[in-house]
Each structure stands twice: as C-alpha cells, then as structure tokens.
Amino acid sequence: MQTQLAALKQRHQAWLEAVNSGDLEGWKAIVTEDIVWIPPGETVIEGREALVAWLRPFLEVYEYKYWITGQVVRVAGERALERSSYVSQLRSGSDGEAGEHEGSYIALWRRGEGKWYMERYVDVSELALSDV
C-alpha cells in the first residue's frame, strides 16, 4: 500500500509540474482518455482532448501557478481518492496583472499499465475561469 501511495504522489507531483509550466502534453499524460473534469461555474468537460481544448486559451493568456496546501489521499487497490486544498496565482501575460484564490477539489485516480491516472476532478471552489 505504501508503495502505491508513493507512486501516486509521484504522479501527482508530475501533474503539478505540468500545471505550473503550462505543459498541456504533460496534463494529457496524467489524465485518462475519458477524464471528467468539473470546474466551478462551468460546463462539465468530458474527455482528454476536450480538457486540453478548454485549458489551451486560458494557458495562452495567463501564467498559472498552483500549489497544494492540504491533502488527504486514500488508496484502495487500483483506485485512489484525493481531497486537496490549493492556492492558485494567475498573472496576465499582456499586462502583468495578478490575482490569487484558494479552493479545494476532489480527484479520483485509477491505476493502469503500472501508472496512476486522474480520471475525475471536481473543483469545489467558487471561482470560475469565466470570472478571471
């Protein structure tokens, strides 16, 4: 169990690195093909390519930094449930204007082909991307 938890935390760190560098290919490598992403105040996004299409315009305009401030992970066989709180910072590439907000999310991870993949993400914060 500890080994699986360590492997999941390693994949989670890879996801954070992709998020913080704006690396959409890195995001794609971490999420399942049938990912369901539920952002606050937005339409549910279904599928890896739909997620990338949704993220691309945002990441082209903003430098995005994201870090975890609290995390609980439970592993049960080939599945894991993560509940985390975070802080994110946005900085506009055009005018340098910055903003910050705190939130939390729940993620469901699935182990397959020897790796962990995020298959569900539900952001329960109150800030929608359309509010940015």
Phi, psi and omega in degrees: 000316179300321180296318179293320178297317178297319179295320178295316180298326177294317178294322178299318178296321177297322178295314179300321178296320177295316179301311186286343177257359181069026185273095181294327176294324176296320176300312183301326181288340184262331184264154177287160178300327182257030179310141170243119185243120183244095178277156180292132175069014182235170175288145176298137180252127182238122177104146183301312183293325177294322178297314180297318179297325179288320183284325189309307182300323179296312183288340176285335183263326187241146165272127188240126176238137191216129176218152183272132179251348177195142184207138172231129180232134175237124179256134177223092181068240183267010180233155175214146177244129180241134172235118185225153170249154185212167168235137175233146177238137177242138175225123180291133177287338183275316184238359178076001179298137185239155176212162182216145172210158178249150179198190176210162180210164172237133179231141174252127180249148178230136178266129179204143179056033176079006181227160175267139178228138176281126181245342177216140178218122179236111178272122183254020175278178186255000183259121175266153179301328179293344177276347185284000000 
